[in-house]
Amino acid sequence: MLEEIAADLHRIEIPLPGLSLGFVNSYIVRNNGRSLIVDTGLYNDECLETMKAAQKKLHVDPRRTDYFITHSHGDHLGLVYKLVQRESLIYINELEVQTISKFQTRLFSAETADFLHISGFPEKDPKKIIPPRATREFRTSVAPSFTLVKDKDAIERGVYNFTCIETPGHSKGHMCLYESARKVLLAGDHLLKEITPTIQGRNDGDNPLKNYLASLDKIDRLDIETVLPGHGPIFDDCKGRIEEIRKHHEQRNREIISILREKERSIYELAKLMAWKTVSNSWESMPSAQQYFAAGEAFSHLIYLEKKGEASKRVNSGEALYSCT
């Protein structure tokens, strides 16, 4: 689907074959000089065909197009490797480039193995958890250079003057674009209308949920009338949605504390007892990859609660065990 949002600003639904999300929103800012595409889709021929058809219909010249990648997840980044031209700029945050490097050097697989061990996950082999597509996205014959952007950097295209906003949480270097004159936020996966962005815990001393909540506060201070999300419908009640997401994480924290009051739990055991909105009828029927992301979500809350002094951790044979303080 191709939708005109405003003059020279269009949304494309790029299909995501094999993913439950269905599609990713890619946004084209058309300009007589150089156009800008925000997020692209998977490294996939079906995605490429959809993107090329939209470019042709909008008379957007791929040779005069730059790209802004909100974060390095494959459904937002992957297709840029098929689209990029010699003259193209790819704007992205430095922390996301570091994440891409982890995929390319297989460090991501090693970190996944570490998490499977500390979480008490029954499966210890990352190859049986991470789908092959997740790493294939980053192993291409093309190695484009990136143009690094940071908080408050400006990107101008035609009548649009965007400000880059660092919004860590969903990923370490997640970035949004804000157009203050038109009160528009290109939100990537920081704000979604129909689902809550996943916040994954990391065994590196980071506190991603704290970072995400701070990023919500940062966006809440802006004057925003329209949110252009990475998935799902465009929406206008930015403050209302932020409050809903805050309440969701508060409820999750209360749920976890309630479970930990019963007895000490591993990350995996905790995640198994939490409520999840999935098509699976039970935890046992959930695919292992889905269980892995659920455990990562639980881990982000455990880190947050431990830092606040509401949960405590001890390590037994390399496995993290949590209890309520």
Stockholm file with secondary structure:
# STOCKHOLM 1.0

chainA/1-325         MLEEIAADLHRIEIPLPGLSLGFVNSYIVRNNGRSLIVDTGLYNDECLETMKAAQKKLHVDPRRTDYFITHSHGDHLGLVYKLVQRESLIYINELEVQTISKFQTRLFSAETADFLHISGFPEKDPKKIIPPRATREFRTSVAPSFTLVKDKDAIERGVYNFTCIETPGHSKGHMCLYESARKVLLAGDHLLKEITPTIQGRNDGDNPLKNYLASLDKIDRLDIETVLPGHGPIFDDCKGRIEEIRKHHEQRNREIISILREKERSIYELAKLMAWKTVSNSWESMPSAQQYFAAGEAFSHLIYLEKKGEASKRVNSGEALYSCT
#=GR chainA/1-325 SS CEEEEETTEEEEEEECTTCTTCEEEEEEECCSSCEEEECCCCSSHHHHHHHHHHHHHTTCCGGGEEEECSCCCHHHHTTHHHHCCTTCCEEECHHHHHHHHHHHTTHHHHHHHHHHHHTTCSCCCGGGTSCHHHHHTTCCSCCCCCEECCTTCEEEETTEEEEEEECCSSSTTCEEEEETTTTEEEEETSSCSSSCCCCCCCSSSCCHHHHHHHHHHHHHTSCCSEEEESSSCCBSCHHHHHHHHHHHHHHHHHHHHHHHHHSCEEHHHHHHHSCCCSSCSSTTTSCHHHHHHHHHHHHHHHHHHHHTTSEEEEEETTEEEEEEC
#=GC SS_cons         CEEEEETTEEEEEEECTTCTTCEEEEEEECCSSCEEEECCCCSSHHHHHHHHHHHHHTTCCGGGEEEECSCCCHHHHTTHHHHCCTTCCEEECHHHHHHHHHHHTTHHHHHHHHHHHHTTCSCCCGGGTSCHHHHHTTCCSCCCCCEECCTTCEEEETTEEEEEEECCSSSTTCEEEEETTTTEEEEETSSCSSSCCCCCCCSSSCCHHHHHHHHHHHHHTSCCSEEEESSSCCBSCHHHHHHHHHHHHHHHHHHHHHHHHHSCEEHHHHHHHSCCCSSCSSTTTSCHHHHHHHHHHHHHHHHHHHHTTSEEEEEETTEEEEEEC
//
